[in-house]
Amino acid sequence: MSFPPPRSEEATQRLQESRLAARMALEAVVAAANEAGWNTWEITDALVDAALHLKHAESADPGLADDLPIVDAVREQIGHGEQFD
């Protein structure tokens, strides 16, 4: 999944852009979860909980999101002589 970069340097415009991008990304996640058999209310509740967890963790340790482990198997292979190099 890709996330669009901000187009503006102005704080209010960046906030609006981030909200639109997040909404579009969440709609895609909810649609994928629905296809997998999750109800919309179940996945949106889980997403809100996860977002709040990340927000609280970032408040406690700024920059934490930069330290999160990479879980993408292809990216984990890079630099280890695997076929994805």
C-alpha positions as CSV (number, residue, x, y, z in Angstrom):
1,M,0.0,0.0,0.0
2,S,1.3,3.4,-0.8
3,F,0.5,6.7,0.9
4,P,0.6,10.0,-1.0
5,P,3.2,12.6,0.1
6,P,1.9,15.9,1.3
7,R,1.4,18.5,-1.4
8,S,1.4,21.5,0.9
9,E,3.7,22.9,3.5
10,E,0.8,24.8,5.2
11,A,-0.3,23.0,8.4
12,T,-4.1,23.3,7.9
13,Q,-3.8,22.0,4.3
14,R,-1.5,19.2,5.3
15,L,-4.0,18.1,8.0
16,Q,-6.8,18.0,5.4
17,E,-4.7,16.1,3.0
18,S,-3.6,13.6,5.6
19,R,-7.2,13.0,6.7
20,L,-8.3,12.4,3.1
21,A,-5.4,10.0,2.4
22,A,-6.1,8.2,5.7
23,R,-9.8,7.9,4.9
24,M,-9.0,6.4,1.5
25,A,-6.5,4.0,3.0
26,L,-8.9,2.9,5.7
27,E,-11.7,2.3,3.2
28,A,-9.3,0.0,1.3
29,V,-8.4,-1.8,4.5
30,V,-12.1,-2.2,5.5
31,A,-13.0,-3.5,2.1
32,A,-10.1,-6.1,2.3
33,A,-11.2,-7.1,5.8
34,N,-14.9,-7.4,4.6
35,E,-13.7,-9.7,1.8
36,A,-11.8,-11.8,4.4
37,G,-15.0,-12.2,6.5
38,W,-14.7,-9.4,9.1
39,N,-17.7,-7.2,9.7
40,T,-17.2,-3.4,9.2
41,W,-17.9,-2.6,12.8
42,E,-15.3,-5.2,14.0
43,I,-12.5,-4.0,11.8
44,T,-13.2,-0.3,12.4
45,D,-13.2,-0.9,16.1
46,A,-9.9,-2.7,15.8
47,L,-8.5,0.1,13.6
48,V,-9.5,2.8,16.1
49,D,-7.9,0.8,18.9
50,A,-4.7,0.3,16.9
51,A,-4.6,4.0,16.0
52,L,-5.0,5.1,19.6
53,H,-2.3,2.6,20.7
54,L,0.1,4.1,18.2
55,K,-0.8,7.6,19.1
56,H,-0.2,7.0,22.8
57,A,3.0,5.1,22.1
58,E,4.2,8.1,19.9
59,S,3.4,10.5,22.7
60,A,5.4,8.4,25.2
61,D,8.3,7.8,22.7
62,P,8.5,10.3,19.8
63,G,9.9,8.7,16.7
64,L,8.6,5.2,17.7
65,A,7.0,4.7,14.4
66,D,10.4,5.0,12.8
67,D,11.6,2.1,14.9
68,L,8.8,-0.4,14.2
69,P,9.9,-3.7,12.7
70,I,9.6,-4.3,9.0
71,V,7.1,-7.2,8.5
72,D,7.1,-7.2,4.7
73,A,8.8,-10.5,3.8
74,V,10.2,-9.1,0.5
75,R,11.8,-6.1,2.2
76,E,13.2,-8.4,4.9
77,Q,15.0,-10.3,2.2
78,I,16.8,-7.3,0.7
79,G,20.5,-7.4,1.4
80,H,20.6,-11.1,2.3
81,G,21.4,-12.5,-1.1
82,E,17.8,-13.6,-1.7
83,Q,16.0,-13.4,-5.1
84,F,14.5,-10.1,-4.2
85,D,17.8,-8.1,-4.1
